Amino acid sequence: MRLSFFSRFWSAAMRKGLLNGIEQVALFGAENLPGKPTLFYLNHHTHFDGHLVWLMIYEIRQRRGVVWMERWDDFPFLGLLGGLPFPRNQPKAQIETMNRTVQLLSKHPDWDFYIFPEARQHPPEEGVLPFSPKILQRLSRKMPHLLFCPVAIHVTWWAGERPTLLMKVGEAHNHLDGMEAERLRELLHQLTVPQTASPRMVLAHPDKPNRSFRWMRYFFRHYPK
């Protein structure tokens, strides 16, 4: 994928921001990734979900993509990486972005599209919130060439000093059937139980020696007193 200088710069910034906050990213279900342009719908539990969309576009799929952002005004440079503004409670701006999305994906039919249908970040304890299928249905009518594919995101602690982000790709489907939220719930549940399959590690900190203060043993061997 060819990127401009500024796109490469902000892509590197996204990578650094992700690595500063997490230990690694593990991907399950990579065999389910479609070979065709796809609308990926994801749950929205963490600050890093947007970073994971970047990871999907530039590291996993290596296929250009578009994602709607509620807080685009705070990070407008992410337009270079596929971000489009989708502010909450601003229907006029949302319609403009939807129309622009259709134009872009018609102009570039090989691009993917990413959406958080729950429409807001919320605590993981709430599971997957119910969401209206209307936006997905409208996009489906406007862009019938897209497949649909659920992707669940779960935060856990496997090792190290930072959390591990788990992603699981579900099976793609050709048409909407109203079971999209249930598909996400099932994928998310699968990520909360012990895993038997080996994941694809798509991002990880380089190996570092374990932090140790063994050299202080002499000074503290008589404590506590």
Steps between C-alpha positions, in 0.01 A plus 500: 500500500653834393471782753588866489766638733241646737298177500814304590578750776157471664494125447828476694347721770202263528735203537700677771185607685371145499827349618529758778172380648484126439723195513387323183216442256386143431271419208275193495297388201734647239388222266156666491632823348324539164695548181244756381414855612321473832301700751647407839283574804671504842411543867631816670640446851845661502686816412719289273219380273583770246863393508389145427311619192825658383668166568233321298546735205877529485637184660237226475298575188751724323202642317383860522195561714263759641382535861252740660627697800285676759796713613649570157522874584750417776719291268443637147837370379351149515324590178829404338449147633134465400312681778176685421304720744183351648411729795232389743164681489584682177278333240592740219872430542430127527303498174780693327754245620280210395465646150873563482566142613283366219683722250842387622417130500341531156814674373724244674301172496797307641497694829361364828270680742512485882220595739431488875121454484456547877586866423692565822778361717364334813620268782574139401276380786201616294576248228382593150231767507192461281533707185271602218558323169381803301842642419636159400192439286536832325867438429413156372250646253749762382797262476372149424849380405616501866504191718425528874735368767494531883818567697503476881754685717584396856756636748678258729830441680716221363846608605711809547422838650228604256172350380473270199240576235324202348315514168286229347364501145169326445362346185407741223144513373349641182182651642376663820260286700459688829739265684803731476501594872460135597795405280715756680385375841589143414845598370563711809400211725744272318780743584421492874557125540834311480622486142600175332593640159830678443458868414682703243710754690465815294673745733720455806770673701851379423637260757656680795693361797292462814537786745694383803653656812700195602812716536338663807481174697808580708357831625161366600574146622450600866158659448247526647648573840 
